Amino acid sequence: MNMKAIIGGAALLASSVICSAASASVVEAVNMTFQSGATFSGDVTFANDFSSYNAVTGTLSGGPYGTDSINWVWDANNYSTGPNNFSNFLMDGSGANEVGSWSNFIQFAYNYSGAPTLSFTSGVSYGSFDNYVNYNDPLVSGSISSISAVPEPSTWAMMILGFAGIGFMAYRRRQNGPHFRLA
């Protein structure tokens, strides 16, 4: 096997492994119980350093809300103060980036200084409404627990490209046949 093929294969393999580990979103299970007796149970997708979140899939149920699908995040802004705090709005209805229609929202706020262990905050969000439904139904208990890391689409693309390159090199090697040198 020639040295060029070995170096090329090693570079492709290294880039696919590095890219697969470099960028990922982290999905956490979030469960919240509010003063009205309503509960939220769902999955929230956080940045890999837990400094923000950008997606949600869950259900707000009970209390005055019936059964309500919570399925988008208001925007990319942080509505908390202080270091390592993040707050934004988990929304029902349809929409994205502050545009859409909704009936209910949860201001979900947390501290990530002990990441990957996250804790709910109190009094650091817009209007001091950390972890409320519609600004009037406060959180009484809850948990945020780890599910898994989910690779981003660009990571999958780099990994597939790396494996395809390795496969192509193996194919070329078979096409050229074995090379023996007689001394």
Secondary structure as the mmCIF struct_conf table of DSSP 4:
data_model
#
loop_
_struct_conf.conf_type_id
_struct_conf.id
_struct_conf.beg_label_comp_id
_struct_conf.beg_label_asym_id
_struct_conf.beg_label_seq_id
_struct_conf.end_label_comp_id
_struct_conf.end_label_asym_id
_struct_conf.end_label_seq_id
HELX_RH_AL_P HELX_RH_AL_P1 MET A 3 ALA A 22
STRN STRN1 ALA A 24 PHE A 34
TURN_TY1_P TURN_TY1_P1 GLN A 35 SER A 36
BEND BEND1 GLY A 37 GLY A 37
STRN STRN2 THR A 39 PHE A 46
HELX_LH_PP_P HELX_LH_PP_P1 ALA A 47 ALA A 47
TURN_TY1_P TURN_TY1_P2 ASN A 48 ASP A 49
BEND BEND2 PHE A 50 SER A 51
STRN STRN3 TYR A 53 SER A 61
BEND BEND3 GLY A 62 GLY A 62
HELX_RH_3T_P HELX_RH_3T_P1 GLY A 63 TYR A 65
STRN STRN4 THR A 67 VAL A 73
BEND BEND4 TRP A 74 TRP A 74
BEND BEND5 ALA A 76 ALA A 76
STRN STRN5 SER A 80 SER A 80
BEND BEND6 GLY A 82 GLY A 82
TURN_TY1_P TURN_TY1_P3 PRO A 83 ASN A 84
STRN STRN6 ASN A 85 ASP A 92
BEND BEND7 GLY A 93 GLY A 93
STRN STRN7 SER A 94 ALA A 96
TURN_TY1_P TURN_TY1_P4 ASN A 97 GLU A 98
STRN STRN8 VAL A 99 SER A 101
BEND BEND8 SER A 103 SER A 103
STRN STRN9 PHE A 105 ASN A 111
TURN_TY1_P TURN_TY1_P5 SER A 113 PRO A 116
BEND BEND9 THR A 117 THR A 117
STRN STRN10 SER A 119 PHE A 120
BEND BEND10 SER A 122 GLY A 123
STRN STRN11 SER A 125 SER A 125
HELX_RH_3T_P HELX_RH_3T_P2 TYR A 126 SER A 128
TURN_TY1_P TURN_TY1_P6 ASP A 130 ASN A 131
STRN STRN12 TYR A 132 VAL A 133
TURN_TY1_P TURN_TY1_P7 ASN A 134 ASN A 136
STRN STRN13 ASP A 137 PRO A 151
HELX_RH_AL_P HELX_RH_AL_P2 PRO A 153 ASN A 176
#
